[in-house]
Amino acid sequence: MSQRKAGLKKVNKRPVSKQKVKRSEENAKLEQLEKSVQDFVDIEGEHLLFNDLPISSGTKKGLKKAFYTNMTDIQAKSLPISLKGRDVLGAARTGSGKTLSFLIPVLEILHRRKWGPQDGLGALVISPTRELASCCLVSMLVKALISQQAIQIFDVLCAIGGYHTFSAGLVIGGKNLKDERDRLSRMNILVATPGRLLQHMDQTVGFECDNLQLLGRWLNQTMRFVKVDLLV
């Protein structure tokens, strides 16, 4: 009778793909970042740095490239709260840093939720509010102020968000409506003036805000109170 050699059966293990390893590492980083945000407490002191915040490396690189280093008072007070996804109502004078106070959470929350092109519109920034228009007497001046502020917000967003993969768009009066329609479906972040936004909501087929992560769920109702004749 022939004797068989005892031995272990050879098992061919399939190598783990680099893409799967990279995805696993990215998920671990996001989980750690989320934990750091939730554990983060208010910061105090005279020299408050953006690097002290629990934010992604992409946003930190964007801030550094745009020469944003020290936080202003409203940024230091609001960001520890808004980064957690909580609502913030803030008031501060012009030039105090309000724009970064809401743009940084926009980038960070979408980043932590792994928002991608296929997810559609995730954040909507409406600029400015109705109150700015009501304090101006000349309609043309109002339109110029509103459009200019929206453009400034969009410029800051592009400056600090360049290391993220989100697509961002700007819709304001005086631009080609058809061109804006063609781009809307591809936007993850949208900066808009109230009247132009309302126009797209009424006239652009397929424009939906139902999947928003940052704003209010009552957008469709509240926007009806905007005076379109004053706003662009």
Contacts in CASP RR format, 6 or more apart in sequence:
PFRMAT RR
TARGET T0000
AUTHOR 0000-0000-0000
METHOD contacts of the structure
MODEL  1
MSQRKAGLKKVNKRPVSKQKVKRSEENAKLEQLEKSVQDFVDIEGEHLLF
NDLPISSGTKKGLKKAFYTNMTDIQAKSLPISLKGRDVLGAARTGSGKTL
SFLIPVLEILHRRKWGPQDGLGALVISPTRELASCCLVSMLVKALISQQA
IQIFDVLCAIGGYHTFSAGLVIGGKNLKDERDRLSRMNILVATPGRLLQH
MDQTVGFECDNLQLLGRWLNQTMRFVKVDLLV
30 111 0 8 1.000
30 112 0 8 1.000
30 114 0 8 1.000
33 54 0 8 1.000
33 55 0 8 1.000
33 56 0 8 1.000
33 112 0 8 1.000
34 112 0 8 1.000
36 54 0 8 1.000
37 54 0 8 1.000
37 83 0 8 1.000
37 84 0 8 1.000
37 108 0 8 1.000
37 112 0 8 1.000
38 84 0 8 1.000
40 53 0 8 1.000
40 54 0 8 1.000
40 80 0 8 1.000
40 83 0 8 1.000
40 84 0 8 1.000
41 80 0 8 1.000
42 77 0 8 1.000
42 80 0 8 1.000
43 52 0 8 1.000
43 76 0 8 1.000
43 80 0 8 1.000
47 70 0 8 1.000
48 70 0 8 1.000
48 71 0 8 1.000
48 75 0 8 1.000
48 76 0 8 1.000
49 69 0 8 1.000
49 70 0 8 1.000
49 71 0 8 1.000
50 60 0 8 1.000
50 63 0 8 1.000
50 68 0 8 1.000
50 69 0 8 1.000
50 70 0 8 1.000
50 71 0 8 1.000
51 60 0 8 1.000
53 79 0 8 1.000
53 80 0 8 1.000
53 83 0 8 1.000
53 104 0 8 1.000
54 83 0 8 1.000
55 83 0 8 1.000
55 104 0 8 1.000
55 108 0 8 1.000
56 107 0 8 1.000
56 108 0 8 1.000
56 111 0 8 1.000
56 112 0 8 1.000
56 164 0 8 1.000
57 163 0 8 1.000
58 161 0 8 1.000
58 162 0 8 1.000
58 163 0 8 1.000
58 164 0 8 1.000
59 104 0 8 1.000
59 107 0 8 1.000
59 108 0 8 1.000
59 111 0 8 1.000
59 160 0 8 1.000
59 161 0 8 1.000
59 163 0 8 1.000
59 164 0 8 1.000
61 163 0 8 1.000
62 68 0 8 1.000
62 159 0 8 1.000
62 160 0 8 1.000
62 161 0 8 1.000
62 162 0 8 1.000
62 163 0 8 1.000
63 69 0 8 1.000
63 104 0 8 1.000
63 160 0 8 1.000
65 159 0 8 1.000
65 160 0 8 1.000
66 156 0 8 1.000
66 159 0 8 1.000
66 160 0 8 1.000
68 100 0 8 1.000
68 160 0 8 1.000
71 79 0 8 1.000
72 92 0 8 1.000
72 96 0 8 1.000
72 97 0 8 1.000
73 92 0 8 1.000
73 96 0 8 1.000
74 90 0 8 1.000
74 92 0 8 1.000
74 96 0 8 1.000
74 97 0 8 1.000
74 98 0 8 1.000
74 101 0 8 1.000
75 97 0 8 1.000
75 100 0 8 1.000
75 101 0 8 1.000
78 88 0 8 1.000
78 90 0 8 1.000
78 101 0 8 1.000
79 101 0 8 1.000
79 104 0 8 1.000
79 105 0 8 1.000
81 88 0 8 1.000
82 88 0 8 1.000
82 101 0 8 1.000
82 102 0 8 1.000
82 104 0 8 1.000
82 105 0 8 1.000
83 104 0 8 1.000
83 105 0 8 1.000
83 108 0 8 1.000
83 109 0 8 1.000
85 105 0 8 1.000
85 109 0 8 1.000
88 101 0 8 1.000
88 102 0 8 1.000
90 98 0 8 1.000
90 101 0 8 1.000
92 98 0 8 1.000
99 152 0 8 1.000
99 153 0 8 1.000
99 156 0 8 1.000
100 156 0 8 1.000
100 160 0 8 1.000
102 125 0 8 1.000
103 125 0 8 1.000
103 153 0 8 1.000
103 156 0 8 1.000
103 157 0 8 1.000
103 160 0 8 1.000
104 160 0 8 1.000
105 214 0 8 1.000
106 123 0 8 1.000
106 125 0 8 1.000
106 157 0 8 1.000
106 189 0 8 1.000
106 214 0 8 1.000
107 160 0 8 1.000
107 161 0 8 1.000
107 164 0 8 1.000
107 166 0 8 1.000
109 123 0 8 1.000
109 213 0 8 1.000
109 214 0 8 1.000
110 122 0 8 1.000
110 123 0 8 1.000
110 164 0 8 1.000
110 166 0 8 1.000
110 188 0 8 1.000
110 189 0 8 1.000
110 213 0 8 1.000
110 214 0 8 1.000
111 164 0 8 1.000
113 213 0 8 1.000
115 122 0 8 1.000
115 166 0 8 1.000
115 188 0 8 1.000
115 213 0 8 1.000
116 165 0 8 1.000
116 166 0 8 1.000
116 188 0 8 1.000
117 165 0 8 1.000
117 167 0 8 1.000
117 186 0 8 1.000
117 188 0 8 1.000
119 188 0 8 1.000
119 211 0 8 1.000
120 185 0 8 1.000
120 186 0 8 1.000
120 187 0 8 1.000
120 188 0 8 1.000
120 211 0 8 1.000
121 184 0 8 1.000
121 187 0 8 1.000
121 188 0 8 1.000
121 189 0 8 1.000
121 190 0 8 1.000
121 208 0 8 1.000
121 209 0 8 1.000
121 211 0 8 1.000
121 212 0 8 1.000
122 188 0 8 1.000
122 189 0 8 1.000
122 211 0 8 1.000
122 212 0 8 1.000
122 213 0 8 1.000
122 214 0 8 1.000
123 188 0 8 1.000
123 189 0 8 1.000
123 190 0 8 1.000
123 212 0 8 1.000
123 213 0 8 1.000
123 214 0 8 1.000
123 215 0 8 1.000
124 189 0 8 1.000
124 190 0 8 1.000
124 192 0 8 1.000
124 197 0 8 1.000
124 209 0 8 1.000
124 212 0 8 1.000
124 214 0 8 1.000
124 215 0 8 1.000
124 219 0 8 1.000
125 153 0 8 1.000
125 157 0 8 1.000
125 189 0 8 1.000
125 190 0 8 1.000
125 191 0 8 1.000
125 192 0 8 1.000
126 192 0 8 1.000
126 193 0 8 1.000
126 194 0 8 1.000
126 197 0 8 1.000
126 215 0 8 1.000
127 146 0 8 1.000
127 149 0 8 1.000
127 150 0 8 1.000
127 153 0 8 1.000
127 191 0 8 1.000
127 192 0 8 1.000
127 193 0 8 1.000
128 145 0 8 1.000
128 146 0 8 1.000
128 149 0 8 1.000
128 150 0 8 1.000
130 194 0 8 1.000
130 225 0 8 1.000
130 226 0 8 1.000
130 227 0 8 1.000
130 231 0 8 1.000
132 142 0 8 1.000
132 145 0 8 1.000
132 146 0 8 1.000
132 149 0 8 1.000
133 142 0 8 1.000
133 146 0 8 1.000
133 227 0 8 1.000
133 230 0 8 1.000
133 231 0 8 1.000
136 142 0 8 1.000
136 145 0 8 1.000
139 229 0 8 1.000
139 230 0 8 1.000
142 230 0 8 1.000
142 231 0 8 1.000
143 173 0 8 1.000
143 231 0 8 1.000
143 232 0 8 1.000
146 172 0 8 1.000
146 193 0 8 1.000
146 194 0 8 1.000
146 231 0 8 1.000
146 232 0 8 1.000
147 172 0 8 1.000
147 173 0 8 1.000
147 174 0 8 1.000
147 193 0 8 1.000
147 232 0 8 1.000
150 170 0 8 1.000
150 172 0 8 1.000
150 191 0 8 1.000
150 192 0 8 1.000
150 193 0 8 1.000
151 170 0 8 1.000
151 172 0 8 1.000
153 191 0 8 1.000
154 168 0 8 1.000
154 169 0 8 1.000
154 170 0 8 1.000
154 191 0 8 1.000
157 168 0 8 1.000
157 189 0 8 1.000
157 191 0 8 1.000
158 168 0 8 1.000
166 188 0 8 1.000
166 189 0 8 1.000
167 186 0 8 1.000
167 187 0 8 1.000
167 188 0 8 1.000
167 189 0 8 1.000
168 187 0 8 1.000
168 188 0 8 1.000
168 189 0 8 1.000
168 190 0 8 1.000
168 191 0 8 1.000
169 183 0 8 1.000
169 187 0 8 1.000
169 189 0 8 1.000
169 190 0 8 1.000
169 191 0 8 1.000
170 190 0 8 1.000
170 191 0 8 1.000
170 192 0 8 1.000
171 180 0 8 1.000
171 184 0 8 1.000
171 190 0 8 1.000
171 191 0 8 1.000
171 192 0 8 1.000
171 193 0 8 1.000
171 196 0 8 1.000
171 197 0 8 1.000
171 200 0 8 1.000
172 192 0 8 1.000
172 193 0 8 1.000
172 196 0 8 1.000
172 232 0 8 1.000
173 193 0 8 1.000
173 195 0 8 1.000
173 196 0 8 1.000
173 232 0 8 1.000
174 232 0 8 1.000
177 199 0 8 1.000
177 203 0 8 1.000
180 196 0 8 1.000
180 200 0 8 1.000
180 204 0 8 1.000
181 200 0 8 1.000
181 204 0 8 1.000
181 207 0 8 1.000
184 190 0 8 1.000
184 200 0 8 1.000
184 204 0 8 1.000
184 207 0 8 1.000
185 206 0 8 1.000
185 207 0 8 1.000
192 200 0 8 1.000
193 231 0 8 1.000
193 232 0 8 1.000
194 223 0 8 1.000
194 226 0 8 1.000
194 231 0 8 1.000
195 226 0 8 1.000
195 228 0 8 1.000
195 231 0 8 1.000
195 232 0 8 1.000
196 232 0 8 1.000
197 223 0 8 1.000
198 223 0 8 1.000
198 224 0 8 1.000
198 226 0 8 1.000
198 228 0 8 1.000
199 228 0 8 1.000
200 207 0 8 1.000
201 207 0 8 1.000
201 209 0 8 1.000
201 220 0 8 1.000
201 223 0 8 1.000
209 215 0 8 1.000
209 219 0 8 1.000
209 220 0 8 1.000
212 219 0 8 1.000
END
